[in-house]
Amino acid sequence: MAKKSTKRKYVGMVSTVTGHRSYVTRKNAQNTPDKLKLRKYDPIARKHVVYEETKKNLGRNEVK
């Protein structure tokens, strides 16, 4: 069996406006070592806002 690559990891995305976590994405940790910031749609605020990376398995929705 082939070995599974661990270069990509899952990260949760937290809204900077509402603190709501509604997106999960993958990123290559070697190419992008710093935190992701993406402009996505926030269904609570009903507009596009900046989402920042957080750990996927956080119980709380906090931007670290």
C-alpha angles and dihedrals in degrees: 000000000000120000116249114241117237098197092103121062134181119248131181122231120223124197114241091211105047103012089234116148109211104142133067120186141168126242136184104245094201097054097039109031094162124073121284121242115191132173107233138158115272110207093198095053091032094223141081113278138164116275120201129205121259134163114289096227100050114132091207124054100237132147106232 
